Amino acid sequence: WALHIPGSNNPTGVDVKGEQDTVPFHPYYTAKDAVGLGVFLLVFASLLFFFPNYLGHPDNYIPANPLSTPAHIVPEWYFWPFYAILRAFTADFILPAKLWGVLAMFGSILLLFFLPWLDSSPVRSNNFRPKARVAFWVLVVDVLLLGWCGGSPATPFFIILSQVTAAYYFLHFLVILPWIARTERPAPLPNSITEAVLAKHGGTAPTKSALTPSASA
């Protein structure tokens, strides 16, 4: 429904103006997806058959003992940013509020579903939005810091850093992003995807990967 009714986005951020801005889904995108799937399966098979314990945590191999809890136990690395948000509210010595920690952790994920309404700018690409581009990279640094805090011991330093970075995470989506969308003046957009691609490549023929798949695919 999302592909056939609203249409897909593209790296230029320009809406499709006609058939000249589209390419058939097959064979161009099926070939690209097949290459991506092949690379993923190679990496997956390498880890599965040759390094099965490489991504595991050493504490996972300690026999379960209900009388002894490991001193430093954390979830998988891709949960660390959200675990840091949870721990920022549930620390016993700073701002103890377990319910708020759970709500904040799940709220940080639910925020992503409301991005189309939080970012109301008509320009969908940061290539033409300098302020939004800066805010995006600041958010990337913030999430990396959250991940660092989530995988580190719950010392006062990391708890305070978790609280600061968690506060900025929510501030970015609830305040900074809507404010930028309302106040920023984007750069002029190209007239079409074809024009944007031609300008990028110095007037040469547009590459297939830069165009949008047609809705009829």
NULOLUM-262097 format. One line per 8 residues: number of its first residue (from 1); for each residue x, y, z of C-alpha. Coordinates in steps of 0.1 Angstrom, whole numbers. Layout:
N
NUM	X/Y/Z ~ ...;
This chain:
217
1	0/0/0 ~ 28/25/9 ~ 46/18/-23 ~ 16/19/-47 ~ -4/48/-30 ~ 20/74/-15 ~ 50/61/-36 ~ 85/55/-26;
9	111/81/-17 ~ 145/85/-34 ~ 179/100/-26 ~ 171/133/-43 ~ 140/140/-22 ~ 121/151/-53 ~ 87/137/-61 ~ 81/117/-93;
17	69/140/-121 ~ 64/114/-148 ~ 75/81/-164 ~ 109/96/-172 ~ 117/96/-134 ~ 110/59/-129 ~ 125/26/-139 ~ 109/-9/-138;
25	113/-27/-105 ~ 125/-58/-124 ~ 153/-63/-133 ~ 170/-33/-117 ~ 159/-35/-81 ~ 155/-73/-80 ~ 192/-75/-91 ~ 203/-50/-64;
33	183/-68/-37 ~ 198/-102/-48 ~ 233/-88/-44 ~ 225/-74/-10 ~ 210/-108/0 ~ 240/-126/-13 ~ 264/-105/7 ~ 243/-108/39;
41	242/-146/35 ~ 280/-148/31 ~ 285/-128/63 ~ 258/-148/81 ~ 272/-182/70 ~ 307/-171/80 ~ 296/-163/115 ~ 274/-193/118;
49	299/-219/107 ~ 333/-204/116 ~ 327/-179/145 ~ 295/-190/163 ~ 305/-174/196 ~ 320/-142/182 ~ 289/-120/189 ~ 280/-137/222;
57	286/-122/257 ~ 309/-143/280 ~ 284/-140/308 ~ 259/-160/288 ~ 281/-191/293 ~ 281/-190/331 ~ 258/-217/345 ~ 226/-202/360;
65	228/-196/397 ~ 198/-181/415 ~ 221/-171/444 ~ 246/-152/424 ~ 239/-125/397 ~ 268/-114/374 ~ 281/-80/383 ~ 279/-66/348;
73	252/-80/326 ~ 239/-62/296 ~ 216/-70/266 ~ 228/-74/230 ~ 247/-45/216 ~ 219/-33/193 ~ 197/-28/224 ~ 223/-7/243;
81	209/28/234 ~ 175/18/247 ~ 189/0/277 ~ 208/32/285 ~ 175/52/284 ~ 159/26/307 ~ 188/27/331 ~ 189/65/332;
89	156/65/350 ~ 160/33/371 ~ 193/40/389 ~ 189/37/426 ~ 211/67/434 ~ 199/91/408 ~ 163/98/397 ~ 148/64/407;
97	116/58/387 ~ 113/23/372 ~ 79/29/356 ~ 92/61/339 ~ 122/42/327 ~ 101/15/310 ~ 78/42/294 ~ 108/62/282;
105	125/31/267 ~ 94/21/247 ~ 86/57/240 ~ 120/62/223 ~ 110/35/198 ~ 74/47/193 ~ 87/81/185 ~ 101/68/152;
113	66/59/140 ~ 55/95/144 ~ 83/110/123 ~ 60/119/93 ~ 40/142/116 ~ 69/155/137 ~ 89/165/106 ~ 63/185/87;
121	88/200/62 ~ 76/196/25 ~ 112/188/16 ~ 120/152/24 ~ 157/152/17 ~ 184/166/40 ~ 204/174/9 ~ 184/206/7;
129	180/212/44 ~ 213/223/60 ~ 199/227/96 ~ 182/193/95 ~ 214/177/82 ~ 234/191/112 ~ 207/180/136 ~ 207/145/121;
137	245/140/126 ~ 242/153/162 ~ 215/127/167 ~ 238/100/154 ~ 265/110/179 ~ 239/111/206 ~ 228/75/198 ~ 264/63/197;
145	269/78/232 ~ 238/61/244 ~ 251/28/231 ~ 284/34/249 ~ 265/41/281 ~ 242/11/277 ~ 272/-13/274 ~ 292/2/303;
153	289/-4/340 ~ 262/15/359 ~ 286/40/375 ~ 275/76/384 ~ 294/90/353 ~ 276/67/328 ~ 242/72/345 ~ 245/110/343;
161	257/108/307 ~ 228/85/299 ~ 204/110/314 ~ 218/139/293 ~ 219/119/261 ~ 184/105/267 ~ 171/140/273 ~ 186/152/240;
169	172/121/222 ~ 136/131/231 ~ 144/168/226 ~ 155/161/191 ~ 123/145/180 ~ 98/165/201 ~ 113/200/199 ~ 142/204/176;
177	129/185/145 ~ 95/203/145 ~ 111/236/151 ~ 135/231/122 ~ 107/220/99 ~ 87/252/106 ~ 116/277/105 ~ 141/264/81;
185	143/277/45 ~ 154/248/23 ~ 175/252/-8 ~ 157/253/-41 ~ 146/219/-53 ~ 153/205/-89 ~ 123/204/-112 ~ 125/166/-115;
193	145/136/-104 ~ 160/133/-139 ~ 172/169/-137 ~ 188/163/-102 ~ 206/132/-114 ~ 218/149/-146 ~ 232/178/-126 ~ 249/155/-102;
201	266/136/-130 ~ 276/166/-151 ~ 250/161/-178 ~ 256/124/-183 ~ 228/98/-185 ~ 212/91/-151 ~ 222/60/-133 ~ 194/34/-127;
209	201/32/-90 ~ 193/68/-84 ~ 158/66/-99 ~ 126/56/-82 ~ 109/22/-90 ~ 77/27/-109 ~ 45/22/-90 ~ 33/-3/-116;
217	61/-28/-107;
